[in-house]
């Protein structure tokens, strides 16, 4: 019998977030006959929003990645992994430095965002990324745009890059049919941060000539600013604010449209989940994976600006929930994506 590959996944935390959700899912769902998988979390168990079952999970109980470096080195020396997989920019930088202590271990980074969209003017950070990412044996990108960003802005060799989209982690029941609410119901799910574009969505919604309900699910630093803007625009009574929830299914199926206002995306999991249950999407055509999910007129619309977004909101469309689901399930089902991860892990291990 072939020896199992010993693989360790590392995350800053298991708090709400796309990287946390995907890496915890991949780590616990890769083939246990072929991999000995474990998960190291820099932060605390009390902050965990995702349950990880079937594999060991070790919390280092540190408030910052920098403070956890000695503990992390000790853990890796104890486990003696063949492969280490990390995600999220600041952790990837730390792992690159730690890799000097483990010359026989292969290191893989999963990028969580398009770095050039926020760091392209910071020379020191750009230099740090270039030097650090050379240490990795492979870098996983969620989208074509992310891959191009690393090649063009950070001189990452294309041979190191693998594009693996995010999987649909949970496939719930499909809407039997889309029963349009008497008052249209829109929903946005995501961190309440500037990059997610909540404020420009509020501006668009304020121009609608008919009643509507808008549900915002998420938490973040922009919460008070969103309240203030909604109040100033006179639309606060139309908005329902919901904190983070692991079960977004009930919200997605009861709404008519998912709205995404982001200025840049990695690979939007909530949008993908919306399509998987049959709820269509209107989103801006921005850098990232959104354009790889949405096919115009089939599972939603990609728009160029706020005027086009408003026009699509007012457009009457007879959506097919089954077609909406098929468009994403055929490409992003979890067995397919997990298989891509496993193939990459085998490739890096053998080289």
N, C-alpha and C positions, 0 to 999 in steps of 0.2 A: 504493500500500500504506500502511495506517495505521501511524503511528509506534508502536513498542513502548513500553510503560510501563516506566520505569526504577524498580525497586523494590528496596529494601535491607531485609533482615531483621537484627535485632540481638538477640543473646543474651549473658548473662553468661558462659556456658560451654557445652560439649557434654558435660558430665558427666551421669551417670544422673539422669533426671528426666522428668516428663511434659511440661513446657513445652519442654525441649530436644528431646525426641523429636518432638513435633508440629510445632514451628516448623521444625526442620531438614527434616522430611518435606514440609511445605507449600512451603517455599522451593525445594526441588528438584523438585517435581512440578507446580507451576502451569505453564500453557501457555507454552512457550518461543517460540511464534510470536507471542504477545501481550505477553509480559513479558521484560525483561532483569532476571533475578533474581540477587542476590548475598547473601552472608551475612557479617556481621561478628561475631566472637567476642571478647569482652572478655578472656578467659583464654587458656590455653595449649593447643596442639595435643596435647601429651602427655596431657592429661586427658580427651581426647575419647572418649566411649563410643559415639558414633553416627557412621557413615560418611555423608558428604554428597557425592554425585556429580553431575556435570553442570553445576555452577555454581561461580563463584569463592567461596572461603572465605578470609577475611582474619583472622588472629589478632593481637590487639593486645598480647598477652603482658603483661597487667596483673593484679595480684593482687586489685584491687578496682575496682569500677565508677567510684568517685570519682577514682581515680588515672588512669583511662583517658579522662576527659572531653576533654582537649586532643587526644589521638590520634583520638578518635572524631569530634570536630568537623573535624579535618583530613581524615579519610577521607571524610566526608560531603561536604565541599566539593570533594573530588577527584572523587567519583562523580556528584555533582549529581542525586540521586534525585528522582523525582516523588513517590514514597511511601516512608515509613519505617515499618516494623512492628517493634514491640518486645514482649517478654513478660517477666514476673516483676516484682513490685511495685517493688523498689528500682531496677531498671533503668528502669522506666517513669517513675519520678520524675525520674531524671537526663535521660532523653530529653525530658521535658516542658520542662525548663530549657533544654536545648540547642535546642529548637525555636525559641526567640527569635532565633537566628542564621540561621534558614532560613525567611523569611516566605513564600516561594513553594512550599515543600514541604508536603505533607499528611502528618500523623502519625497512626498507628493503634496503639493499645495492645491487647494481648491479656492479659486478666486470668487469672492462674493459680490463684487461690484465692478463697475467700469472705473478704474482708478483715475484715468486721465480726466474724467469729468469733474474731479474735485481737487486733484493734486498737481495738475499740469503746470501751475505757476510756482510751485514750491520746489526749488532746485535741490535742496537738501533731501527732501522726501523722495523726489524722483531718483536721485543718485542712490539712496538707500535701497529703494525697490529694485533698481537695476542690479546692484551688487548682491542683494539677498536672494533674488529669484534665480540667479545663476547657480545657487547651491542645490536647487531642487532637480530631481531626476525627471519629474513631470509636473505639469501644471494643468489642472482641470478648469476649463472655462464653461460657463453656463450658456453662452451664446456666441454667434459668429462675431458680433460687435465687440464682445469682451476679448476674444482672441486677437482681433485686429488692433485693439487698444494696447494690449501687451506687446505686440510686435512693433507697432509704430512709435509708441511713446516710451517704452521701457526696454527696447532692444532684446526682447525674449526670442530665442530661436524658435521658429515654427515647428521644428522637430520635437520640442518639449511640450507643445500645446496639444491638448485633446479637448474637443468640444463634446460635452455630455450635458444635455438638457436635464432639468429637474423632472422627477417622476411625479405622477399622481399618487400620493401616498395613501389615500383612502378613497375608494370608489363607492360612493353612496348611491341610493336609489335615484333613478332619473325622474324628473318631472314627467308625469303622464302627459300633460299638455300645458301649454302656457296660458293660464287664465289671467288675462290682464286685469289688474285692479282698477276699480272705478276711479280712484285717484292713483296715478302712476307712482310706483315705489322704486326708488333708486338706492343703491348701496355702494359703499366704498369700505374696503378692509385693508388696513395697513398702519404702519407707524405714523404718528402725528408729527411729522418732520417736514421741513421746507421742501426737500427733494421730492416728496410724494404729491405735491401740488394741490393740497386740499383748498388752499385759498383761491386758486384760479377756478376750481370747480364751483366754489360758492358764488363767484362772480358770474359764471355761466348760468347757474341755477336761478339766480336772482332775476334773470331776464326772461324766464319762462312765462308765457301769458296764461298759464293754467295752474290749478292747485297740484301739489305733489307732496310726497314724503321722502325724506332723505335720511338714511341710516348710516352713521359713521362708526365703524368698529375699530378700536385701537387706542393706544396710549402713546404719549410722547411729549416732547418739550413745547410743541406748538399748540397744545390744547387750549390754553387761555386765549391765545391770539385767534384761534378759529372761532371761539365763542364771541369774541369782540367783533370780528368781521361779520359773522352771521347776524349779530345784533345791529350793527351799522347798516347792513343791507336790508334789514327788516324781514329776514327769513328764519330767524331762530325758532319760531313756533313750528316750522316745517321739519326740523332736524331732531333726530333721536341719536343720542350719544351712548354707545355701548363700550364698556372696557374690553380688554382682551378676553377671548373665549376660545377654548379648544374645539368647541362644536359650532362651527359657523354654518353647518348644513341647514339648520332651521332658518337662518337669515337669508342664505342664498336662494333657497327654493321659494321663499315667500315674496321675493322682490322681482321686479320686471327687468331691470338692467343693472349691471355692475359698471360703475364709473371709475376710471383710472385717470388721475391727473398728473402722474409722475413726469418729471423732467428727464429722468434717466432711470433705468431698471437693470437689475441683474437678470433674473428670470422670475417673473411675478407669480408666486405660488397661489395667492388668493384668487387672482384672475384665472389661473389654470383650473383651480377647483370650481370656480363659478361655471366655467364651460363644461366641466365634467358632470355637473348635475343638470345642465341644460339651460342655464341662465346666460343670455348674451351679454356682450361687453361693448362699451365705447371707450376707447383709449387713444391717447396721443401717440403719434408715430415718433418715438424717441429712441435714442441709443439704448441697446439692450435686447432682451429676448422677447419683448412683447410682439414684435413683428413676426416672430417665428411661431407664435401661438395663434394669432388672429388672422383669419382669411375673410376679407371684406364680403359682407352679405351672407356669410355662412354661419359664423359664430360670433359676429360682431362687426364693428367698424374701427378702422384706424383713421385718425383725422390729423390734419396738419396744424390747425389753429383753433382758437376759441369760437370763431364764427361757424366753422364747419362742425365743431362739437355741438353747438346749440342747434344747428340745422338737423343733425342726426337725432338729437333728443326729441325733436318735434316730428320726426319722420315715422310714419306708421309702417311697421314691418310684421309680416306673418312668420315669425320664427319657428323653426322646427327643433324642439329639444333634442331629438335623436341625432339630427345632423350636427348640432352644436357639440354634443358629446362625442360623436364619432370623429370629428375633426381633431380632437385632442387625444382621445383614448388610443387611436391607431398609432400615434407618434410617441406618446409620453406615458404609456402604461408601465407600471413598476417592473414587471419581469424583463421588459426590453431594456429599460434604463439600468437596472441592477446588473444585467448581463454585460452592458457596456463598461460599468465600473469594474466588474470582475475580470473582463478581458484586459483592461488597462493594468490592473494589479498584477496579473500573470505576466504580462509583457515586461513590466518594470522589474519584477522579481527575477525573471530569467535572464535579462540583459546584464 
